Amino acid sequence: MSLPTVSVIGLGLAAVAVILVVVIRAEAKLNRSTWTLGLLGFVGLPGLVLLLGFSHQMEQAGTTKFCLSCHEMQPYGVSLRIDESDHLPAAHFQNKRIPRDRACYSCHTTYTMFGGVNDKVRGARHVWKHFFAGRDGDAPLHLYDPFLNRECLHCHAGARSYEESFGHEDMLRDLADESVSCLDCHDTTHAIDTIEDHELWKPEVEE
């Protein structure tokens, strides 16, 4: 178990222990120390457990493992293994242009459950659709809003390989202000519909 998990469990056990002490002491004598322990056991420690647990889960929500834990997203995880250089997510993932353990979050930061208010709203919408709204099995997943160049420029802006490459030099301003979309040219993304037609990369050592 990770250190945050152990810490949350430890604090939870401490809260239970303090509550038991309060209950036992309350039967004998109710005084200031009993009230203090009661406040600590019933409010302080449980509140700290909730805070640490929430913080830990929000950190985990940014991992590739978390994103792919939903069955709807598993084909997108497979697409990261497509063994063709023109498939953008696969090329970025396989060449470590993004952290493999945070691949989804790195490129889709506007669709997360943490960060800005809009991100949280979108993230809550994911949860609602997954658990409560249901989804037609034949209806493909899609982005709620167009994919922004901003997500690409988080990493590529200022990079010589980007700014001096053929085709980019004359449109840097248009790309920066979203007048032209990166996907107008780089339109081969996850290829979910044709994923069975592609060879997959099989690394010798899995991370």
C-alpha positions in Angstrom: 0.0 0.0 0.0 1.1 3.5 -0.7 2.1 5.9 2.1 -1.1 8.1 1.7 -3.3 5.0 2.0 -1.4 3.8 5.1 -1.7 7.3 6.6 -5.5 7.4 6.0 -6.0 4.0 7.5 -3.8 4.9 10.5 -5.8 8.1 11.1 -9.0 6.2 10.8 -8.0 3.6 13.4 -6.8 6.5 15.6 -10.2 8.1 15.3 -12.0 4.8 16.3 -9.6 4.4 19.3 -10.3 7.9 20.5 -14.1 7.5 20.1 -13.9 4.2 22.1 -12.0 6.1 24.9 -14.6 8.9 24.9 -17.5 6.4 25.1 -15.9 4.5 28.0 -14.9 7.7 29.9 -18.3 9.3 29.3 -20.0 6.5 31.2 -17.8 7.2 34.2 -17.4 11.0 34.2 -18.2 13.7 31.7 -15.6 16.5 32.0 -13.6 19.0 29.9 -11.0 16.3 28.8 -13.8 14.0 27.7 -15.4 16.8 25.6 -12.0 17.6 24.1 -11.4 13.9 23.2 -14.9 13.7 21.8 -14.4 16.7 19.6 -11.1 15.2 18.4 -12.6 11.7 17.8 -15.9 12.6 16.3 -14.9 15.7 14.3 -11.1 16.4 14.1 -9.7 13.0 13.1 -12.6 12.0 10.8 -12.4 15.3 9.0 -8.6 14.9 8.5 -9.2 11.3 7.2 -11.8 12.7 4.7 -9.4 15.5 3.6 -6.4 13.3 3.1 -8.5 10.6 1.4 -10.1 13.1 -1.0 -6.7 14.6 -1.8 -5.2 11.2 -2.5 -8.1 10.1 -4.7 -7.9 13.3 -6.7 -4.2 12.7 -7.3 -5.0 9.1 -8.4 -7.7 10.5 -10.8 -5.0 12.0 -12.9 -3.4 8.6 -13.7 -3.7 6.6 -16.9 -4.7 3.5 -14.8 -7.6 5.4 -13.3 -8.9 6.7 -16.7 -8.7 3.2 -18.2 -10.5 1.6 -15.3 -13.8 2.4 -17.0 -14.6 -0.2 -19.6 -15.6 2.5 -22.1 -12.1 3.9 -22.0 -10.2 0.6 -22.4 -10.1 0.7 -26.2 -8.5 4.1 -25.9 -5.8 2.5 -23.8 -5.3 -0.1 -26.5 -4.9 2.6 -29.1 -1.9 3.9 -27.3 -0.1 0.8 -28.5 -0.8 1.2 -32.2 2.5 0.7 -33.9 2.3 3.5 -36.5 4.0 6.9 -36.1 1.2 9.0 -37.6 -1.2 8.0 -34.7 -0.6 11.0 -32.4 -1.6 9.5 -29.0 0.3 6.3 -29.7 3.5 8.2 -30.9 3.4 10.5 -27.8 2.8 7.6 -25.4 5.4 5.2 -26.9 8.1 7.8 -27.2 7.5 9.3 -23.7 6.6 12.7 -25.1 4.1 12.6 -22.3 4.4 10.7 -18.9 2.9 7.3 -19.6 1.4 7.1 -16.1 -0.5 10.3 -16.7 -1.0 10.0 -20.5 -4.8 10.8 -20.6 -4.5 13.8 -18.2 -1.5 15.3 -20.0 -3.5 15.7 -23.3 -7.0 16.2 -21.9 -6.5 18.5 -19.0 -9.8 20.4 -19.7 -11.7 17.2 -19.1 -10.5 16.4 -15.5 -12.2 16.3 -12.1 -9.7 18.8 -10.7 -8.1 22.1 -11.7 -10.5 24.8 -12.8 -14.2 24.9 -12.0 -15.1 24.0 -15.6 -12.8 20.9 -15.4 -14.6 19.7 -12.2 -18.0 20.2 -13.9 -16.8 18.1 -16.9 -15.4 15.5 -14.7 -18.6 15.2 -12.7 -20.4 14.9 -16.0 -18.2 11.9 -16.9 -19.2 10.2 -13.6 -22.9 10.9 -14.2 -22.8 9.5 -17.7 -20.9 6.4 -16.5 -22.9 5.5 -13.5 -26.4 7.0 -13.9 -27.2 8.2 -17.4 -26.4 5.0 -19.2 -25.1 4.9 -22.8 -26.1 3.3 -26.0 -23.5 0.6 -26.7 -23.3 1.7 -30.4 -22.8 5.4 -29.6 -19.1 6.3 -29.6 -17.6 8.4 -26.9 -16.9 12.0 -28.0 -15.5 15.2 -26.6 -18.1 17.7 -25.3 -16.2 20.5 -26.9 -13.6 20.7 -29.7 -10.1 19.7 -28.8 -8.1 22.9 -28.2 -4.6 23.7 -29.6 -3.9 24.8 -26.0 -3.5 21.1 -25.0 -0.8 20.6 -27.6 0.9 23.9 -26.9 1.3 23.1 -23.2 4.3 21.2 -24.3 5.1 22.2 -27.9 5.0 26.0 -27.6 8.6 27.3 -27.7 10.0 24.0 -28.9 12.4 24.4 -31.8 11.2 21.1 -33.4 7.7 22.6 -33.5 8.3 26.2 -34.4 10.9 25.6 -37.1 9.3 22.5 -38.6 8.0 22.7 -42.2 4.3 23.8 -42.2 4.3 25.4 -38.8 6.5 28.5 -39.4 3.8 30.4 -41.3 0.9 29.6 -39.0 2.3 29.9 -35.5 0.0 32.9 -34.7 -3.1 31.2 -36.1 -2.3 28.0 -34.1 -1.8 30.0 -31.0 -5.1 31.9 -31.2 -7.1 28.8 -32.3 -7.8 30.2 -35.8 -6.4 26.9 -37.2 -6.7 23.6 -35.4 -3.7 21.3 -35.0 -6.2 18.5 -35.9 -6.7 20.0 -39.3 -3.4 18.3 -40.3 -2.8 15.9 -37.5 -6.1 14.1 -37.8 -5.1 10.6 -37.0 -5.8 10.2 -33.3 -7.2 7.2 -31.4 -8.7 5.3 -34.4 -11.1 3.3 -32.2 -13.2 2.3 -35.1 -10.3 0.6 -36.9 -8.2 -0.5 -34.0 -8.4 -4.2 -35.0 -6.8 -3.4 -38.3 -3.5 -2.2 -36.7 -0.5 -3.9 -35.4 0.2 -3.1 -31.7 3.5 -2.3 -30.1 4.5 -4.8 -27.5 7.4 -3.5 -25.4 9.9 -6.0 -24.0 9.4 -4.6 -20.5 6.0 -3.4 -19.4 6.0 -0.4 -17.0 
